[in-house]
């Protein structure tokens, strides 16, 4: 008896940089936003590997959990709107030779159906498993007559957002807590609290301020989102433990701000007194 299992890795983009890579697929940009008069957007795909690769392209609908994780859904949660019904993209399948690049074009459609608010779906690039060459054996593990072949399938999801009207989104930081792990590294735990009709997205910076007023940057995470309709998101980040920093006194100053490409405006700030 022979069973073949496909392991699917789905990633959404909350890492630093303007591009996202998984496996040998590099995608730029790492998120797409339609707002104002924008009706067409492009994604650049590049194969950074040594083998030809094929990817199927489709949409996935995703819920963000309070812990920052993702769950695939088929129906929107209360207050959530999918964007996929108002988007077209082409091609739907790409094959890239090593070091080859190709554009995927996305177009807004049926705009008369859009109401004020935010619409979100995730475009999904799924690697098509390569077929074994003629005569090449499958890697398998045989036990008591059972053969199992494991074939990992890699995928990347990119958030695609449509915004209509004015945003009423607001965000604040709460539940700040500094903890020390067993390996003596320091982590800052916090919670994002979001309200309003749209998601928030930006970078969070943490500065240590000594009792004498000296400021040292000890943490920076880029591309953090709280997607609508999720009201809160917990998060933890590692802090630098460099010379001149004493986490038993002074304070931490946190700033959550839009990215430079989005005018870099501050979204919120908070402080944690250390003792």
C-alpha positions as CSV (number, residue, x, y, z in Angstrom):
1,X,0.0,0.0,0.0
2,X,1.3,3.5,-0.9
3,X,0.4,6.8,0.7
4,X,1.7,10.2,-0.4
5,X,1.5,13.1,2.0
6,X,1.8,16.8,1.0
7,X,3.0,19.1,3.8
8,X,1.9,22.7,3.1
9,X,3.8,25.6,4.7
10,X,1.8,28.9,4.5
11,X,3.5,32.1,5.5
12,X,2.1,35.5,5.8
13,X,4.4,38.5,5.7
14,X,5.4,40.1,8.9
15,X,9.1,40.2,8.6
16,X,11.5,43.0,7.9
17,X,12.4,44.2,4.4
18,X,10.3,45.0,1.3
19,X,10.5,41.5,-0.2
20,X,9.6,38.0,1.1
21,X,11.5,34.8,0.3
22,X,10.4,31.2,1.1
23,X,12.1,28.3,-0.5
24,X,13.6,29.7,-3.7
25,X,10.7,32.2,-4.4
26,X,11.4,35.9,-3.8
27,X,8.3,38.2,-4.0
28,X,8.3,42.0,-4.1
29,X,6.5,43.8,-2.5
30,X,5.4,41.8,0.5
31,X,1.9,43.3,0.8
32,X,-0.5,45.0,-1.7
33,X,-2.8,47.9,-0.8
34,X,-5.5,49.4,-3.1
35,X,-6.5,52.8,-1.9
36,X,-7.4,56.1,-3.5
37,X,-7.4,55.8,-7.3
38,X,-5.2,52.7,-7.5
39,X,-6.8,50.1,-9.8
40,X,-3.7,48.1,-10.9
41,X,-0.8,46.6,-8.9
42,X,2.1,44.3,-9.7
43,X,4.0,41.7,-7.9
44,X,7.5,40.6,-9.0
45,X,8.3,37.0,-8.6
46,X,11.9,35.7,-8.9
47,X,13.3,32.2,-8.7
48,X,16.5,32.4,-6.7
49,X,17.1,28.6,-6.9
50,X,19.1,26.3,-9.2
51,X,16.0,24.4,-10.5
52,X,13.0,25.4,-12.6
53,X,10.0,25.9,-10.4
54,X,6.2,26.1,-11.0
55,X,3.7,27.9,-8.8
56,X,-0.1,27.9,-8.8
57,X,-1.6,31.2,-7.7
58,X,-5.0,31.5,-5.9
59,X,-6.6,33.3,-3.0
60,X,-6.9,32.3,0.6
61,X,-9.1,33.8,3.3
62,X,-7.4,34.1,6.6
63,X,-8.3,35.1,10.2
64,X,-5.7,36.6,12.5
65,X,-5.8,35.2,16.0
66,X,-5.1,37.2,19.2
67,X,-1.7,35.4,19.4
68,X,-0.7,36.7,15.9
69,X,-1.3,33.3,14.2
70,X,-3.4,32.6,11.2
71,X,-6.3,30.4,10.5
72,X,-7.8,29.6,7.1
73,X,-11.5,30.3,6.9
74,X,-14.3,30.1,4.3
75,X,-16.7,32.7,5.7
76,X,-15.8,36.1,7.0
77,X,-16.0,36.8,10.7
78,X,-18.3,39.6,11.9
79,X,-16.8,42.9,10.7
80,X,-14.6,41.2,8.1
81,X,-14.8,41.7,4.4
82,X,-13.0,39.5,1.8
83,X,-11.3,41.3,-1.1
84,X,-11.1,38.3,-3.5
85,X,-14.5,39.0,-5.2
86,X,-13.3,42.4,-6.3
87,X,-9.8,41.4,-7.6
88,X,-8.5,39.8,-10.8
89,X,-5.0,38.6,-11.3
90,X,-3.0,37.0,-14.1
91,X,-1.4,34.7,-14.8
92,X,-2.7,32.1,-12.4
93,X,0.3,29.8,-12.9
94,X,3.9,30.6,-13.4
95,X,7.0,28.6,-14.3
96,X,10.3,30.2,-13.6
97,X,13.7,29.0,-14.7
98,X,16.7,29.6,-12.3
99,X,17.2,33.4,-11.9
100,X,14.2,34.2,-14.0
101,X,11.6,36.8,-12.9
102,X,8.0,37.5,-13.9
103,X,5.3,40.0,-13.0
104,X,1.9,39.0,-11.7
105,X,-0.7,41.8,-12.3
106,X,-3.6,42.5,-10.0
107,X,-6.6,44.6,-11.0
108,X,-9.4,46.0,-9.0
109,X,-12.9,45.1,-10.3
110,X,-16.6,45.7,-9.5
111,X,-15.7,48.8,-7.6
112,X,-19.3,49.9,-7.5
113,X,-20.0,47.1,-5.0
114,X,-17.4,48.4,-2.5
115,X,-18.7,50.1,0.6
116,X,-16.7,52.2,3.1
117,X,-14.2,50.1,5.0
118,X,-11.5,47.5,4.4
119,X,-11.5,44.4,2.3
120,X,-8.8,41.8,2.7
121,X,-7.8,38.5,1.1
122,X,-4.4,36.8,0.7
123,X,-2.9,35.8,-2.6
124,X,-1.3,32.4,-2.3
125,X,1.7,31.1,-4.3
126,X,1.9,27.3,-4.0
127,X,4.8,25.4,-5.3
128,X,3.9,22.5,-7.6
129,X,5.9,19.4,-6.6
130,X,8.5,18.4,-9.2
131,X,7.9,15.0,-10.8
132,X,10.6,12.4,-10.4
133,X,12.6,11.8,-13.6
134,X,11.9,8.5,-15.4
135,X,13.6,5.7,-13.6
136,X,14.3,7.8,-10.4
137,X,13.0,6.2,-7.3
138,X,10.8,8.0,-4.7
139,X,12.3,8.5,-1.2
140,X,10.2,6.4,1.0
141,X,10.2,4.5,4.3
142,X,8.9,1.0,4.3
143,X,7.7,-0.8,7.4
144,X,5.5,-3.9,7.5
145,X,4.5,-3.4,3.9
146,X,3.5,0.2,4.2
147,X,5.3,2.8,2.1
148,X,5.0,6.5,2.9
149,X,6.4,9.2,0.7
150,X,6.7,12.7,2.3
151,X,6.7,15.6,-0.2
152,X,6.9,19.0,1.3
153,X,5.1,21.7,-0.6
154,X,6.0,25.3,0.1
155,X,3.8,28.3,-0.2
156,X,3.7,32.0,0.6
157,X,0.7,34.2,1.2
158,X,0.7,38.0,0.5
159,X,-2.0,40.2,2.1
160,X,-4.0,42.1,-0.5
161,X,-6.1,45.0,1.0
162,X,-8.7,47.3,-0.5
163,X,-9.6,50.4,1.4
164,X,-12.5,52.7,0.8
165,X,-13.3,55.9,2.7
166,X,-11.7,57.3,5.7
167,X,-10.0,55.1,8.3
168,X,-11.3,55.3,11.9
169,X,-8.6,52.8,13.1
170,X,-6.8,53.5,16.3
171,X,-4.3,51.4,18.2
172,X,-2.7,51.5,21.7
173,X,-0.2,49.4,23.6
174,X,-1.0,47.7,26.9
175,X,0.1,44.8,29.2
176,X,3.8,45.7,28.9
177,X,6.0,43.2,30.8
178,X,9.8,42.6,30.7
179,X,10.8,39.0,31.3
180,X,14.2,37.2,31.5
181,X,14.6,33.8,29.9
182,X,16.7,31.0,31.3
183,X,19.4,31.9,28.9
184,X,19.5,35.4,30.4
185,X,18.0,37.1,27.4
186,X,15.4,39.7,27.9
187,X,12.0,39.8,26.2
188,X,9.3,42.4,26.1
189,X,5.7,41.2,26.1
190,X,3.0,43.5,25.0
191,X,-0.5,43.7,23.6
192,X,-1.8,45.8,20.7
193,X,-5.4,47.0,21.1
194,X,-7.1,48.0,17.9
195,X,-10.4,49.7,17.2
196,X,-12.1,51.1,14.1
197,X,-12.9,50.0,10.6
198,X,-9.5,49.1,9.3
199,X,-6.2,47.3,10.0
200,X,-3.1,48.9,11.4
201,X,0.4,48.1,10.1
202,X,3.8,49.5,11.0
203,X,7.2,49.1,12.8
204,X,7.7,49.0,16.6
205,X,10.8,50.4,18.1
206,X,12.0,50.1,21.7
207,X,14.4,52.5,23.4
208,X,16.0,52.0,26.8
209,X,16.3,55.3,28.7
210,X,18.7,55.3,31.6
211,X,18.1,57.1,34.9
212,X,20.5,59.8,33.6
213,X,18.4,60.2,30.4
214,X,20.7,58.4,27.9
215,X,18.7,56.7,25.1
216,X,19.8,53.4,23.5
217,X,17.7,51.5,20.9
218,X,17.3,48.0,22.1
219,X,14.6,46.6,19.8
220,X,13.1,47.0,16.4
221,X,10.6,44.8,14.6
222,X,9.3,45.8,11.1
223,X,6.0,45.0,9.5
224,X,3.7,44.3,12.4
225,X,0.0,44.2,11.6
226,X,-3.2,43.9,13.5
227,X,-5.8,42.9,10.9
228,X,-9.4,43.9,11.1
229,X,-11.7,42.6,12.7
230,X,-9.2,41.3,15.3
231,X,-9.4,43.7,18.3
232,X,-6.1,42.8,20.0
233,X,-2.8,41.0,19.3
234,X,-0.3,39.8,21.8
235,X,3.4,39.9,20.9
236,X,6.9,39.4,22.4
237,X,10.2,40.6,21.1
238,X,13.8,40.0,22.1
239,X,15.7,43.0,23.5
240,X,19.4,43.7,23.1
241,X,21.5,43.2,26.3
242,X,24.5,45.4,25.4
243,X,26.9,47.2,27.7
244,X,25.5,50.2,29.4
245,X,22.0,48.8,29.8
246,X,20.6,47.9,33.2
247,X,17.1,46.5,32.9
248,X,16.6,46.9,36.7
249,X,16.3,50.7,36.5
250,X,15.4,53.4,34.0
251,X,12.5,52.8,31.6
252,X,11.6,51.5,28.1
253,X,10.0,53.8,25.6
254,X,8.0,52.1,22.8
255,X,6.9,53.7,19.5
256,X,4.6,52.0,17.0
257,X,4.7,53.9,13.7
258,X,3.8,53.6,10.1
259,X,6.6,52.6,7.7
260,X,8.6,55.3,5.9
261,X,6.8,54.4,2.6
262,X,3.5,55.2,4.4
263,X,4.7,58.7,5.7
264,X,6.1,57.2,8.9
265,X,3.5,58.8,11.2
266,X,3.4,57.6,14.8
267,X,0.4,55.3,15.6
268,X,0.9,55.1,19.4
269,X,3.5,55.0,22.1
270,X,3.9,53.6,25.6
271,X,6.4,53.5,28.5
272,X,7.4,50.8,31.0
273,X,9.2,51.9,34.2
274,X,11.8,49.4,35.2
275,X,12.6,48.4,38.8
